[in-house]
Amino acid sequence: MEHDKNQVHSLICREKGELISKNELVSRSVIRNLIREAISAMEKAYAPYSGFKVGAALLTAKQKIYTGCNIENASYSPTNCAERTAFFKAVSEGEREFAAIAVVGGNDGVIKDYCPPCGVCRQVIREFVNPRRFLVIVAKSEEDNLVYFLDELLPMGFGPEHINH
């Protein structure tokens, strides 16, 4: 069977079973639900300067979902991305174990392409997860998505284990 070039990098075997990850944490139906939640979160984005709206849906190990949207600021530096908003909400509520995050985005809230996490977001995510087990889902729609382990998007990431106490 010939594979789409994007599918080579995705963990989803589109022609096989329901579970997609080696650790069997996230099913296709959960991925679709996370994408739906991310799209809904994107609608709440505050992006008056760039017009680029982003939504994220973060799944905890206990199957709870925290959403986030990007929140811009006129001086740009204090702007917060959707992924960090979701993580900060979850962590502020005491969550410390996470399974996956779905991210969507586009100009004026219109999704035309995949919207991967920026470098700062990848580093924030790395703080709280095992990069070889945490799934990052980038999507154009519920059906059109790519799934990666964080380790694939942030190779040799700097984590808490690198700090000498």
C-alpha positions as CSV (number, residue, x, y, z in Angstrom):
1,M,0.0,0.0,0.0
2,E,1.4,3.4,-0.9
3,H,1.4,6.0,1.9
4,D,0.8,9.7,1.8
5,K,4.2,11.5,2.6
6,N,2.6,13.1,5.7
7,Q,1.4,9.8,7.0
8,V,4.9,8.5,7.2
9,H,5.5,10.9,10.1
10,S,2.2,10.2,11.7
11,L,1.6,7.5,14.3
12,I,-1.8,6.7,12.9
13,C,-1.9,3.6,10.7
14,R,-5.0,4.7,8.8
15,E,-5.8,1.3,7.5
16,K,-5.5,-0.5,10.9
17,G,-7.1,-0.7,14.3
18,E,-8.6,1.9,16.7
19,L,-5.7,2.6,19.0
20,I,-2.9,4.6,17.5
21,S,-0.1,5.0,20.1
22,K,2.4,2.5,21.2
23,N,1.3,3.1,24.8
24,E,-2.4,2.9,23.8
25,L,-3.3,6.1,25.6
26,V,-5.3,7.8,22.9
27,S,-7.8,6.4,20.4
28,R,-9.0,7.9,17.2
29,S,-12.3,8.9,18.7
30,V,-10.4,10.7,21.5
31,I,-8.3,12.5,18.9
32,R,-11.4,13.6,17.1
33,N,-12.9,14.9,20.3
34,L,-9.6,16.8,21.2
35,I,-9.6,18.4,17.8
36,R,-13.3,19.4,18.2
37,E,-12.4,21.0,21.6
38,A,-9.4,22.8,20.1
39,I,-11.5,24.2,17.3
40,S,-14.1,25.5,19.9
41,A,-11.3,27.0,22.0
42,M,-9.9,28.8,18.9
43,E,-13.2,30.7,18.6
44,K,-12.4,32.4,21.9
45,A,-8.9,33.6,20.8
46,Y,-8.0,37.2,21.4
47,A,-5.9,38.0,18.3
48,P,-6.7,41.6,17.3
49,Y,-3.2,42.3,16.0
50,S,-2.2,39.3,14.0
51,G,-5.6,37.9,13.3
52,F,-4.1,34.4,13.7
53,K,-6.3,32.5,16.0
54,V,-5.1,29.3,17.7
55,G,-6.9,26.8,19.9
56,A,-5.6,23.9,21.9
57,A,-7.1,21.0,23.9
58,L,-4.9,19.2,26.4
59,L,-5.7,15.7,27.7
60,T,-4.6,14.7,31.1
61,A,-3.7,11.1,32.0
62,K,-7.0,11.0,33.9
63,Q,-8.9,11.8,30.7
64,K,-9.8,15.4,31.7
65,I,-9.5,18.1,28.9
66,Y,-8.2,21.6,29.4
67,T,-8.6,24.1,26.6
68,G,-6.7,27.2,25.7
69,C,-6.6,29.9,23.1
70,N,-4.0,32.5,22.1
71,I,-4.2,35.8,23.9
72,E,-2.3,38.7,22.2
73,N,-1.0,41.9,23.7
74,A,-0.2,45.2,22.0
75,S,3.4,44.9,23.0
76,Y,3.6,41.3,21.6
77,S,6.1,39.9,24.1
78,P,3.4,39.2,26.8
79,T,1.3,37.3,24.2
80,N,0.4,33.8,25.3
81,C,-0.1,30.9,23.0
82,A,-3.0,28.5,23.1
83,E,-0.9,25.5,24.2
84,R,0.7,27.4,27.1
85,T,-2.8,28.7,28.1
86,A,-4.1,25.1,28.3
87,F,-1.0,23.9,30.2
88,F,-1.1,26.8,32.7
89,K,-4.8,26.3,33.3
90,A,-4.2,22.6,34.0
91,V,-1.1,23.0,36.1
92,S,-2.8,25.8,38.2
93,E,-5.6,23.3,38.9
94,G,-3.0,20.7,40.2
95,E,-2.7,18.5,37.1
96,R,0.8,17.1,36.5
97,E,0.3,14.1,34.2
98,F,-0.7,14.6,30.6
99,A,-1.3,12.3,27.6
100,A,-1.9,14.5,24.5
101,I,-2.6,17.9,23.1
102,A,-4.4,18.9,19.9
103,V,-3.6,22.2,18.2
104,V,-5.4,24.1,15.4
105,G,-5.1,27.6,14.0
106,G,-5.5,29.9,11.1
107,N,-5.9,33.5,9.9
108,D,-9.2,34.9,11.1
109,G,-10.0,31.5,12.6
110,V,-10.0,29.7,9.3
111,I,-8.0,26.5,9.4
112,K,-6.2,25.9,6.1
113,D,-3.0,24.2,7.3
114,Y,-1.5,22.4,10.2
115,C,-0.5,24.6,13.1
116,P,2.4,23.1,15.1
117,P,3.4,24.4,18.5
118,C,6.0,27.1,18.5
119,G,9.4,26.5,20.1
120,V,8.5,28.2,23.4
121,C,5.4,26.0,23.6
122,R,7.3,22.9,22.8
123,Q,9.7,23.7,25.7
124,V,6.8,24.4,28.1
125,I,5.2,21.1,27.2
126,R,8.5,19.4,27.7
127,E,8.6,20.6,31.3
128,F,5.6,18.5,32.2
129,V,5.7,15.4,30.0
130,N,7.7,12.4,29.0
131,P,8.6,13.4,25.4
132,R,8.6,9.8,24.2
133,R,5.1,9.2,25.4
134,F,3.2,12.5,25.0
135,L,1.3,13.0,21.8
136,V,1.0,16.2,19.8
137,I,-1.9,16.3,17.3
138,V,-1.9,19.0,14.6
139,A,-5.0,19.2,12.6
140,K,-6.8,20.8,9.7
141,S,-10.0,19.0,10.7
142,E,-11.2,16.0,12.8
143,E,-10.4,13.7,9.8
144,D,-7.2,15.5,8.6
145,N,-4.6,15.3,11.3
146,L,-1.0,14.3,12.1
147,V,0.1,12.8,15.4
148,Y,3.6,13.0,16.8
149,F,5.4,12.2,20.0
150,L,6.8,15.5,21.4
151,D,10.3,13.9,21.1
152,E,9.9,14.1,17.3
153,L,9.1,17.8,17.4
154,L,11.7,18.7,20.1
155,P,14.6,16.3,19.7
156,M,17.2,16.5,22.5
157,G,14.8,18.8,24.5
158,F,16.0,20.3,27.7
159,G,14.0,18.9,30.7
160,P,13.9,18.9,34.5
161,E,16.3,15.9,34.6
162,H,19.0,18.2,33.2
163,I,19.0,20.5,36.3
164,N,21.4,19.5,39.1
165,H,19.7,19.9,42.5
